[in-house]
Amino acid sequence: MRTNVTFAAEGLKRVVYGRIVKRYQRYVLLRCCRYTNSKTEAQRIASYTLITACALTGELAHGSQLGWLIDCMVDVIAQDLVKGGAVAEQAEGAFACEMLLADDDMQTLASRMNGLDALLRQVLVLRHIERMSTKMISRVYRKSIAEIMLAIDRAERELAEDLSGAGGDDSAPLTEAMPERVGKLGEALDLESRQHIEGLVLRCLAEWETQDRPSWRRMGQWSRN
């Protein structure tokens, strides 16, 4: 027999899964790299961040503010959870030592991407990791397609220049390769972590939805983007 929670979870998948959890989960994991490379810590930070973002989105005027909200929540939650290694101490056995990004090049790329301006970082992830079209990204951020294309181009150039270093290396070839490199970073954020995060977020929100919170219902005003 299908319960109210089951029906709520199905509704949440339509409204939340595609618009928030699926769209931003790897972005949140990327932001976690600023604070930790522990898979355990990153999963907790990402889960709490996305749960909070979903709960608060009913108070936003429109979806273009979501990226800003997520950046703020990651910073607050990560600093609280990682402080003093509290999360790592709770983990057990070898799992505590599992790394979110095991490859040194991917760690460096994530670090440099986290140094970009928020909008540049977000459009880069949505375009090259989530494979969203520039048209769709323009709808999310309420900007013209030309503005989004310029932001993506600027993000690629700044990232390439940063990675090429101060040694005077030509960053042009690196700029051309940037879409592929950023895409590989998305692949490096493993499926197991994302499935763990999705499951926790949807379970929590399904229970929350059964309480019939008004702010949750208002999500539909902007979540159709």
N, C-alpha and C positions, 0 to 999 in steps of 0.2 A: 504493500500500500504506500502511496506517495504522500509524504508529510508536507506540512507547510514550509518546513526548512528546505525540502527538495524543490518545491515550486519557487521559493525565494531565491535559491541558488541558481535556478535556471534563468530567472529574471536578471540576476546579478551578472551572469555570464554575458548576456546581451548588452547590458548597459555599462558594466564595469570592466569585464575581462578584456575586451578589445580596446576600449578607450583609455584605460588607465594601467591595469596590471600588465597586459601583453605589450602595450606600447612603450611603457617606461621601465619595465623590470630590469632590462640590461643596462639602461641608463643609470638606474639606482645602483646596480652592482658596480658599474664604472665609478660612480661617486664614492662607493665604499672603499675603493682602492686608495683613496686619499688618506684613509684612516687605518686600514688593516689589509693584510693579504691572507688572513685566516678565513677559510670557507665557512666555518661555523659562525664566526662573528659577522661576516658579510650577509649570510642568510638571515640572521636575526635582525640586523639593521634594515635590510631591504624589506623584510616582512612587516616590521613595525612601521616603517616609512610609508609603504603602500597602503596599509590598513588606515593609518592616520590621514593620508591624502584622500582616500575614498570617503572617509567620514566627514572631511571638511569641505569637499568640493561643492556641496550644496550651498555653501556660503559664498562661493566665488561668482563673480558677475558673468564670466564666460571661461571656456576651456583654455584660452591662451594664457591664463594665469597659473595653470597647473604646473608647468615647468618650474616657475619661480617657487611655488609652494613646496614642490618635491625637493628642490635644492635646500631650502630652509630646513625642512624636516630631517633630511639626511644629516645635515650639520649638527642639529640639536641632538638627535637620537644617537648618532655615532659617537659623539663626544661623551655622552652619558654612559653608553654601553661599554666602550673600549677603555674608559678611564680605569687605570689600575689593573688592566687585564682581567676584569671581573668575568667577562663572558668566557674567555679562554680557560679560566680556572674551573668553570662549571662543566666544560666539555670533558669527555672521557676518552682514554686510550689514544690510539693513533689518529682517530678522526680529528682530534684537536690540532694536529699538525698539518692537516690537508690544506693546501694553498688554493686560493681562489684563482690566481694566475701563476702557473709554474714556470712559464717561459720568461726569461729576462727581458727580451725585446718587447714582449707584450706588457710587462710591468712598466717598462720605460714609456711606451706609447700611452698607456693609461695615465701615467703621472703627467705627461705633457698635455694630454687632452684635458685633464682636470685643471690645468693652468689657463685654459682658454676662458674668454668671457662666457657667461652662462648661455646666452642665446646661440653663440657660435658652436659651443659644445653640444647643445641640444639638437640643433638642426643637422649637425654632422652625424650624430647617432641615429636620428630618425631617417636620414637619407641613406647612409651607407651600412648601417647595422639592421635597422628595421625595414629597410627597402621601401620606404614611403615615397610617393611621387612628390615633386616640388609643389604640385597643385594641392595635394592633400595637406602638406605641411603649411602652405600658405593659408589654408582654411583654419587649421588649428591655431595659428599665431595671428590670424587676422591681418596679414601683410600680403602685399602683391607677390606674384610669382617671381618677378624681377628682383624684389628685395630679398626673397629667400635664396635665389640663385647667387646673388652677390654675397650673402652671408655664408653660404656653403663654400664659395670660392675663397673668401677671406679666411675661413677656418682652415681650409686645406693648406693655403699658403703660409699662414702663421704657424701651423703645426709642423710643416715641412722645414721652415726656417729654424724653428726651435730644435728639431731633431738633427738638422745638419750641423748645428753648433756654431760657435763663434770662430771657427777655423777658416772661414771664407769658402767653404765648400758650396758648390752649385746646388741650390735647393730645387731647381726646376724639375729634374728627373724624379725627385722624391715627391714633389707635388703631384705629378702625374700618377704616381703609384699609390697615393694616399687613399683613394676609395677602396682599393683592394686590401691595404694594410688595416684600415679601420674595420672593414668587413671581417677580416680574420680575427680581430680582437673580439668582435661579437661572437664568433664561433668558439673562441677560447673560454668564454663565460658559459660553462657547461650546462647541458640540459638538465642534469640531475638537480643542480641548485635551483634552476628556474622552476622546475616542477614542484620542488619542496616549498618554494615561496608561494607559488600559485595556489597550492592546496591549502596552506595555512590562511592566506588572505581570504579566499573564497569561503572557507568554513566560518571564519570569524564574522565576515560580512553577512553571510546567510542568517546567522543567529541575530545579528544586529538588525537586519531588515525586518524580522518578524516582530520587532518592537514598534514598527510603523513610525519611524522618526520623520517629521515633516521635512527637515533639511535634506534627507536622502531623496525624497520624491522630487525635490527641486533640481536634482542633478540632470534630469531630462531636458532642462532648459538650454543647456549648452553641450551635452554629451553626444549629440548627434553628429558632430564634426567628424 
